[in-house]
Amino acid sequence: MLVVTGATGNVGRALVGALVAAGEPVTATARSISDADVPDGVRQRRADLTDPESLRPVFADAEALFLQNGGAAAHLLNPQDILDVAKNSGIERVVLLSSQGVVTRSESDSHGGTGRVIEDSVRQSGLDWTILRPGGFDSNAYAWAESVRTRRTVAAPFGDVGLPTVDPADIADVAAAALRGNGHTGRIYELTGPALTTPRQRAEAIGDALGEPIRFIEQTRDEARAEMLAFMPEPVVETTLTILGVPTPAEQRISPDIEHVLGRAPRTFADWARRNIAAFR
């Protein structure tokens, strides 16, 4: 049995699908989950990563765990307690969804500091481990869905700054390989897309997938900051805007790891847009 935490998220949902397609038995868990969220035959269980004891029945009979890093709630996790419950339940392998920010923004508690604590706990857990460090997700473009649907516009800052955003389905495929196969223990994979793309180019790709032009509106940093503060803590907003506007060379580096693990190139943002265009119609 393989356990997928964060199973209703962009990576977790794709991972559950990939494991089921490979014929693996899966338990999908999230804070809020129902049978409608998972493929037929997948066991779903509600549990909260901030409450490790709630995970004990979820981990029963499992041999491997995909551990989502908690996202915006990462600072609320006690990773050592989660991993102790996993180990005591008989789990032998953990694949951690971490973040590139652990190394590129190590000075930032909101990006690097919290993630580093979780990574250290995984490495010291006594379990076989693999760590995945993606950069920005292609699916962050869902933030534009409402404006594209209603006005055929995209508003974003730093319109011509490129980053190698990654398709969550590729992250899921690497996670599936690490959960199912050998040769991944003790490995850290940096996961990016195949090329730098700018917000302006990503808006154009969505328009191409729609078959209609999308008007790009470049925001100032202050305009973007005001929007983001409505749903993100201020330290996270400030670091995110710095990454988007003044990325480091490491944040713009295109990693070979997806191709190394999967034997194929990463999917492009245009691929992601075509597969998910229903959200923008």
C-alpha angles and dihedrals in degrees: 000000000000120000121212116195119197086031095164094053129096094267099031095052092050091046093053089052093049093049093047090049088054091053097250123147108242138192111200118201137181138145089264118023139142139178088270089065097058138052120262112283096026116124111229126196133177115233138147122229089211088062106054094185089062087064096058096088090041092057095049112125093002124134101186137031135205104207117200111208096235097255111218089359094054092113089060095059127101098206095183091058092047091051093045090055090048093050093046089051092057100259110151104180133046129188111196124206100214130156140256086236090076087078105020096047101027091144092060117086090199093057113013107021100055093040092051091055090053092047092049090052091052093049091049096043098095089237126117103263143192124184124208118201111187125179122218117337125239086223091068082085088076084084086073096050098098095048091046093049095047105029107011089237137122121202119194140141126247093027096185101040111108130216129175096241115190133226111244088221089064091051088051093050091052090047091051091051091050093047095047106032143055128247097055101090112121093008127132115203123198107208124204140148122263098260145014113268128184127218088251091054093046090052089051091051090054089050091050090052090049094045089232132095118258118209113225118215115193112218126206117243089253092052092050091045092054091052095047094049088067090072108012133062114255097248090052091048093051094048092044092052090050091052091049095046106031107020119182120240088256090056090052095045115115109225123217093207099100091053090044093054100036102031092233138081120268117263117261126240088250088058090053092048093052093050093048102034093117088077090062101044 
